[in-house]
Amino acid sequence: MLPELHGLQEKITFDSSIGILLHNNSISEDYPRHWHSAYEIIMPIHSTYEVTCHHTVYQLEENDILVLFPGCLHSMKAPKNGERLILQVNYNQIYTMKELEAALTPLAPVFHLTASTHPKVHPSIHRLLLQMKEEALIASPLHSSMMLAYFIEILVLLGRHLNPSTSKQESSNSKEKEYADKFIFICTYINEHCTENLTLDFVASLSGFSKYHFSRLFKLFANVSFYKYLNQQRIHYAEKLLMDDQLTVTEIALQSGFGSLSSFIRMFNIIKGCTPTDFKKLYK
């Protein structure tokens, strides 16, 4: 069944207040380019499945797992015969879990894992998705809470094992763990204050490191430089404002933390591949 689209935005109606939908999908139907504010996890059970996200095509084989983060523009192409699990979870379910959100940020907007590329974590996430499938069929007492618990466990596994910094903690010393905890705090701070005039010197001072040492450690943790991460968060914030017809692009640029319209347009084009005006038209 095709999603209900408002422009390119998919409107998801969740069955319960817990905000989780699990589809055991076997329909040979393609899904046009769209986005939504939910997390989405796709796992083919029988046959293959094709997902295109930000112009990158992911050819999913049986039991491959693709994690799509909120706001990821994507389309899906189904084979003539096949079956796959499609899990959608309301972003609000983890919005208040700042530590988890910060640990997952380096993996966005999409992450592909297979049994061969990620042998330590893939079997556990595969098992949890199948348990969610069983739980959906049984609908036992506290069904919604159990489904949410499974999903949070999946996110924790992703954050612990696939984030370059936190994945080292299992075999690291206490100093490395202290660094990882500190940079989770730093990323959370940037996420919450990205629209403010944050500088490398100021944020480095929060960590207690010199800006040179901080820059090196931050890139190790987040896989991107401090300023690229900051701009990614500002653009993510701007995306939400661009859906408001009452605001001009200039107003959105200033409210998102950019000092000028030109710097906003340039950075938006680098990160999203289109101008803010084009984005605004697409998402109407």
Buried (B, 14 or more C-beta within 10 A) or exposed (E): EEBEBEEBBBEBEBEEEBBBBBBEBBEEEEBEEBBBBBBBBBBBBEBBBBBBBEEEEBEBEBBBBBBBBBBBBBBBBBEEEBBBBBBBBBBEBBEEBBBBBBBBBBBBBBBBBBBEEBEEBBEBBBEBBBBBBEBBEEEEEEBBEBBBBBBBBBBBBBBBBBBBBBBBBEEBEEEEBEBBBBBBBBBBBBBEBBBEEBEBEEBBEBBEBEBEEBBEBBBBBBBBEBBBBBBBBBBBBBBEBBBEEEBEBEEBBBBBBBEEBEEBBEBBBEBBEBBBEEBBEBBE
